[in-house]
């Protein structure tokens, strides 16, 4: 059974979509490999930045909760 032929979203080359292919289903193996090779550089935050981000996330969660579960009167 042949594998489906897809077109890469990055380089527009055709490729066979094989099972257990690393990366995205709409990118060829060459374009997927480039992204996975790059090391992820995560920015280190100090205590104040973590606290501010935590408070902002809590406020976002509260706002979403209020929007989702408010009673229509």
Rosetta silent file (secondary structure, phi, psi, omega in degrees, C-alpha in Angstrom):
SEQUENCE: XXXXXXXXXXXXXXXXXXXXXXXXXXXXXXXXXXXXXXXXXXXXXXXXXXXXXXXXXXXXXXXXXXXXXXXXX
SCORE:     score description
SCORE:     0.000 S_00000001
   1 L     0.000  122.150 -178.006    0.000    0.000    0.000 S_00000001
   2 L   -72.950  152.207  177.647    1.590    3.271   -1.081 S_00000001
   3 L   -80.827  150.716  179.268    1.969    6.148    1.349 S_00000001
   4 E   -66.122  143.818  178.241   -0.032    9.341    0.693 S_00000001
   5 E   -92.603  127.112  179.033    1.778   12.054   -1.242 S_00000001
   6 E  -120.680  164.623  175.858    1.770   15.443    0.486 S_00000001
   7 E  -113.343  129.542 -177.797    3.151   18.861   -0.420 S_00000001
   8 L   -66.371  134.682  179.516    5.454   20.563    2.088 S_00000001
   9 L   -73.993  -18.809 -176.969    4.047   23.802    3.494 S_00000001
  10 L   -94.057  -54.273 -173.988    7.532   25.306    3.741 S_00000001
  11 L  -106.427   -2.999  178.125    9.404   24.349    0.562 S_00000001
  12 L    63.694   22.210  175.678    6.468   23.146   -1.622 S_00000001
  13 L   -89.602  148.050  176.679    8.216   19.841   -2.407 S_00000001
  14 E   -82.477  144.450  177.446    6.231   16.600   -2.639 S_00000001
  15 E  -150.370  159.750  177.207    6.994   13.862   -0.096 S_00000001
  16 E   -88.295  130.107  178.284    5.517   10.577    1.114 S_00000001
  17 E   -85.705  101.282 -177.438    3.803   10.813    4.492 S_00000001
  18 L   -98.328  152.458  177.175    5.155    7.745    6.284 S_00000001
  19 L   -63.868  149.714  179.963    4.110    6.513    9.722 S_00000001
  20 L    61.527   26.783  175.636    6.326    7.601   12.619 S_00000001
  21 L   -74.266  129.763  177.743    7.720   10.495   10.558 S_00000001
  22 L   -70.716  149.400  176.323    9.277   13.059   12.902 S_00000001
  23 L    93.518 -157.531 -175.392    7.916   16.585   12.759 S_00000001
  24 L   -87.938  153.316 -178.779    4.735   17.941   11.258 S_00000001
  25 L   -74.634  -17.674 -179.148    2.479   16.078    8.822 S_00000001
  26 L  -104.022   15.245  177.348    2.460   19.015    6.392 S_00000001
  27 L  -127.144  143.902  178.996    6.276   19.383    6.221 S_00000001
  28 L   -70.502  162.347 -178.505    8.835   17.230    4.446 S_00000001
  29 H   -57.661  -34.964  179.853   11.447   15.429    6.578 S_00000001
  30 H   -65.701  -42.883 -179.825   14.151   17.956    5.620 S_00000001
  31 H   -72.755  -33.243  177.613   12.079   20.951    6.785 S_00000001
  32 H   -70.569  -37.255 -177.612   10.946   19.137    9.933 S_00000001
  33 H   -66.331  -36.706 -179.516   14.506   18.123   10.825 S_00000001
  34 H   -60.332  -42.402 -177.577   15.782   21.715   10.717 S_00000001
  35 H   -70.129  -38.155 -177.467   13.299   22.830   13.351 S_00000001
  36 H   -76.035  -20.966 -179.956   13.930   19.906   15.679 S_00000001
  37 H   -75.543  -35.269 -178.302   17.731   20.317   15.499 S_00000001
  38 L   -63.100  128.964  178.220   17.665   23.908   16.782 S_00000001
  39 L   -70.671  141.215  179.423   18.026   23.988   20.561 S_00000001
  40 L   -80.171  118.495  178.777   15.135   25.574   22.354 S_00000001
  41 L   -97.419  110.195 -179.421   16.421   28.627   24.159 S_00000001
  42 L  -100.209  131.968 -177.422   14.213   29.294   27.124 S_00000001
  43 L   -77.505  132.377  177.908   14.566   32.619   28.831 S_00000001
  44 L   -81.973  135.827 -179.106   15.308   32.432   32.539 S_00000001
  45 L  -113.487  147.283  175.700   13.025   34.529   34.707 S_00000001
  46 L   -87.539  179.856 -173.103   13.691   35.908   38.132 S_00000001
  47 H   -61.745  -39.809 -179.428   11.247   35.636   41.047 S_00000001
  48 H   -65.242  -42.173  179.310    9.449   38.922   40.293 S_00000001
  49 H   -65.178  -40.648  177.871    8.829   37.988   36.650 S_00000001
  50 H   -63.341  -40.720  179.628    7.512   34.551   37.664 S_00000001
  51 H   -65.231  -44.651  179.473    5.192   36.151   40.230 S_00000001
  52 H   -62.406  -42.629  179.160    3.893   38.697   37.698 S_00000001
  53 H   -65.995  -39.620  178.280    3.295   35.985   35.108 S_00000001
  54 H   -62.762  -43.429  178.514    1.550   33.800   37.680 S_00000001
  55 H   -65.442  -39.944  178.760   -0.744   36.662   38.695 S_00000001
  56 H   -64.651  -41.922  178.131   -1.521   37.460   35.060 S_00000001
  57 H   -64.545  -39.360  177.968   -2.355   33.805   34.363 S_00000001
  58 H   -63.604  -41.168  178.245   -4.605   33.680   37.427 S_00000001
  59 H   -64.768  -40.195  177.458   -6.426   36.804   36.231 S_00000001
  60 H   -62.800  -44.404  179.244   -6.858   35.264   32.751 S_00000001
  61 H   -61.827  -42.413  179.596   -8.251   32.053   34.239 S_00000001
  62 H   -63.771  -42.397  179.370  -10.677   34.020   36.422 S_00000001
  63 H   -64.414  -42.330  178.067  -11.861   36.115   33.466 S_00000001
  64 H   -64.304  -40.808  178.850  -12.401   32.995   31.329 S_00000001
  65 H   -61.088  -43.318  179.516  -14.270   31.311   34.173 S_00000001
  66 H   -65.674  -39.424  179.176  -16.538   34.341   34.532 S_00000001
  67 H   -68.829  -38.774 -176.356  -17.194   34.462   30.783 S_00000001
  68 H   -75.277  -36.962 -170.744  -17.886   30.754   30.502 S_00000001
  69 H  -112.081   14.610  178.984  -20.052   30.256   33.555 S_00000001
  70 L   -73.191  149.902 -179.112  -21.913   33.542   33.963 S_00000001
  71 L   -89.951  130.406  176.506  -25.662   33.283   34.189 S_00000001
  72 L   -79.924  120.749 -178.517  -27.678   34.977   31.473 S_00000001
  73 L  -102.626    0.000    0.000  -30.376   37.054   33.147 S_00000001
